[in-house]
């Protein structure tokens, strides 16, 4: 009885510590790189700063809850299409903000000596992503 209680307590401490470490890393990532401020600047929505904070907190809480809860969301196809559209928009904006913050493309284009062909490099990345996604969804997901 006591041994089971100690094992459960030990598991709770490990889980809580892991959650703190991951959460701290996420906050450091967002804060140090300035992802959300750059996203706000890209979209010209400075007046919605409090809304961004509330959305991040709500999203993290809901994501954590849905990760552990056994919930099935049987929604109509139009809801799933809108859900996917919003996820795609958010991920695209987040990737754009991260790319601009880190100055990835100028560094990559200089390293592979493609400064004059930067547009071709960007289009290759975009089309590669599109073709890879279509390949995955048409071949592997059934």
One Martini backbone bead per residue (centre of mass of N, CA, C, O) as a GRO file, in nm:
protein
  142
    1UNK     BB    1   0.061   0.061  -0.025
    2UNK     BB    2   0.303   0.254   0.023
    3UNK     BB    3   0.455   0.182  -0.233
    4UNK     BB    4   0.236   0.283  -0.431
    5UNK     BB    5   0.230   0.573  -0.327
    6UNK     BB    6   0.531   0.636  -0.389
    7UNK     BB    7   0.519   0.579  -0.691
    8UNK     BB    8   0.300   0.788  -0.757
    9UNK     BB    9   0.454   1.032  -0.646
   10UNK     BB   10   0.699   1.000  -0.831
   11UNK     BB   11   0.536   1.032  -1.097
   12UNK     BB   12   0.432   1.316  -1.039
   13UNK     BB   13   0.706   1.455  -1.015
   14UNK     BB   14   0.811   1.381  -1.295
   15UNK     BB   15   0.577   1.504  -1.459
   16UNK     BB   16   0.602   1.793  -1.347
   17UNK     BB   17   0.897   1.837  -1.426
   18UNK     BB   18   0.859   1.791  -1.729
   19UNK     BB   19   0.651   2.018  -1.771
   20UNK     BB   20   0.837   2.248  -1.678
   21UNK     BB   21   1.058   2.204  -1.888
   22UNK     BB   22   0.885   2.234  -2.142
   23UNK     BB   23   0.755   2.506  -2.072
   24UNK     BB   24   1.021   2.663  -2.043
   25UNK     BB   25   1.119   2.609  -2.330
   26UNK     BB   26   0.881   2.742  -2.477
   27UNK     BB   27   0.905   3.023  -2.353
   28UNK     BB   28   1.196   3.071  -2.444
   29UNK     BB   29   1.144   3.044  -2.744
   30UNK     BB   30   0.933   3.271  -2.771
   31UNK     BB   31   1.098   3.499  -2.631
   32UNK     BB   32   1.383   3.502  -2.761
   33UNK     BB   33   1.274   3.503  -3.070
   34UNK     BB   34   1.004   3.668  -3.107
   35UNK     BB   35   0.745   3.545  -3.241
   36UNK     BB   36   0.491   3.707  -3.161
   37UNK     BB   37   0.588   3.995  -3.229
   38UNK     BB   38   0.640   3.925  -3.530
   39UNK     BB   39   0.352   3.835  -3.594
   40UNK     BB   40   0.224   4.107  -3.527
   41UNK     BB   41   0.388   4.271  -3.732
   42UNK     BB   42   0.302   4.114  -3.993
   43UNK     BB   43  -0.028   4.169  -3.928
   44UNK     BB   44  -0.101   4.444  -3.797
   45UNK     BB   45  -0.193   4.368  -3.458
   46UNK     BB   46  -0.129   4.555  -3.196
   47UNK     BB   47  -0.427   4.580  -3.064
   48UNK     BB   48  -0.412   4.238  -2.998
   49UNK     BB   49  -0.221   4.147  -2.760
   50UNK     BB   50  -0.415   4.023  -2.548
   51UNK     BB   51  -0.531   3.811  -2.742
   52UNK     BB   52  -0.272   3.653  -2.790
   53UNK     BB   53  -0.225   3.567  -2.499
   54UNK     BB   54  -0.498   3.423  -2.461
   55UNK     BB   55  -0.459   3.220  -2.697
   56UNK     BB   56  -0.207   3.080  -2.593
   57UNK     BB   57  -0.319   2.985  -2.324
   58UNK     BB   58  -0.570   2.838  -2.432
   59UNK     BB   59  -0.421   2.649  -2.626
   60UNK     BB   60  -0.245   2.507  -2.414
   61UNK     BB   61  -0.476   2.401  -2.237
   62UNK     BB   62  -0.631   2.247  -2.459
   63UNK     BB   63  -0.398   2.071  -2.555
   64UNK     BB   64  -0.352   1.930  -2.286
   65UNK     BB   65  -0.634   1.818  -2.249
   66UNK     BB   66  -0.659   1.663  -2.530
   67UNK     BB   67  -0.411   1.474  -2.474
   68UNK     BB   68  -0.560   1.325  -2.214
   69UNK     BB   69  -0.826   1.307  -2.335
   70UNK     BB   70  -1.119   1.108  -2.438
   71UNK     BB   71  -1.193   1.268  -2.731
   72UNK     BB   72  -1.455   1.291  -2.973
   73UNK     BB   73  -1.481   1.472  -3.291
   74UNK     BB   74  -1.781   1.475  -3.463
   75UNK     BB   75  -1.766   1.640  -3.762
   76UNK     BB   76  -1.821   1.817  -4.011
   77UNK     BB   77  -1.647   1.884  -4.295
   78UNK     BB   78  -1.649   2.198  -4.275
   79UNK     BB   79  -1.515   2.211  -3.997
   80UNK     BB   80  -1.252   2.066  -4.079
   81UNK     BB   81  -1.171   2.267  -4.297
   82UNK     BB   82  -1.152   2.516  -4.114
   83UNK     BB   83  -0.954   2.397  -3.914
   84UNK     BB   84  -0.727   2.348  -4.124
   85UNK     BB   85  -0.705   2.639  -4.222
   86UNK     BB   86  -0.623   2.766  -3.950
   87UNK     BB   87  -0.373   2.591  -3.910
   88UNK     BB   88  -0.228   2.676  -4.169
   89UNK     BB   89  -0.212   2.977  -4.112
   90UNK     BB   90  -0.062   2.962  -3.846
   91UNK     BB   91   0.186   2.797  -3.943
   92UNK     BB   92   0.270   2.996  -4.163
   93UNK     BB   93   0.315   3.243  -3.980
   94UNK     BB   94   0.512   3.109  -3.787
   95UNK     BB   95   0.724   3.039  -4.003
   96UNK     BB   96   0.768   3.327  -4.102
   97UNK     BB   97   0.860   3.444  -3.833
   98UNK     BB   98   1.096   3.248  -3.784
   99UNK     BB   99   1.248   3.309  -4.044
  100UNK     BB  100   1.290   3.615  -3.993
  101UNK     BB  101   1.432   3.597  -3.720
  102UNK     BB  102   1.670   3.393  -3.832
  103UNK     BB  103   1.758   3.435  -4.128
  104UNK     BB  104   1.764   3.178  -4.316
  105UNK     BB  105   1.770   3.240  -4.628
  106UNK     BB  106   2.026   3.416  -4.648
  107UNK     BB  107   2.218   3.206  -4.532
  108UNK     BB  108   2.160   2.975  -4.727
  109UNK     BB  109   2.217   3.126  -4.995
  110UNK     BB  110   2.518   3.182  -4.923
  111UNK     BB  111   2.616   2.889  -4.871
  112UNK     BB  112   2.500   2.790  -5.175
  113UNK     BB  113   2.529   3.017  -5.385
  114UNK     BB  114   2.205   3.181  -5.421
  115UNK     BB  115   2.147   3.494  -5.425
  116UNK     BB  116   2.019   3.524  -5.725
  117UNK     BB  117   1.819   3.250  -5.650
  118UNK     BB  118   1.601   3.289  -5.417
  119UNK     BB  119   1.326   3.240  -5.554
  120UNK     BB  120   1.382   2.949  -5.639
  121UNK     BB  121   1.429   2.841  -5.357
  122UNK     BB  122   1.150   2.910  -5.242
  123UNK     BB  123   0.984   2.753  -5.455
  124UNK     BB  124   1.106   2.478  -5.392
  125UNK     BB  125   1.006   2.464  -5.103
  126UNK     BB  126   0.705   2.498  -5.155
  127UNK     BB  127   0.666   2.263  -5.363
  128UNK     BB  128   0.782   2.044  -5.181
  129UNK     BB  129   0.570   2.069  -4.961
  130UNK     BB  130   0.321   2.016  -5.134
  131UNK     BB  131   0.404   1.742  -5.257
  132UNK     BB  132   0.456   1.598  -4.989
  133UNK     BB  133   0.169   1.629  -4.877
  134UNK     BB  134   0.018   1.494  -5.110
  135UNK     BB  135   0.165   1.224  -5.093
  136UNK     BB  136   0.085   1.152  -4.806
  137UNK     BB  137  -0.235   1.177  -4.843
  138UNK     BB  138  -0.257   0.976  -5.100
  139UNK     BB  139  -0.077   0.725  -4.995
  140UNK     BB  140  -0.079   0.694  -4.662
  141UNK     BB  141  -0.370   0.811  -4.638
  142UNK     BB  142  -0.692   0.614  -4.584
   0.00000   0.00000   0.00000
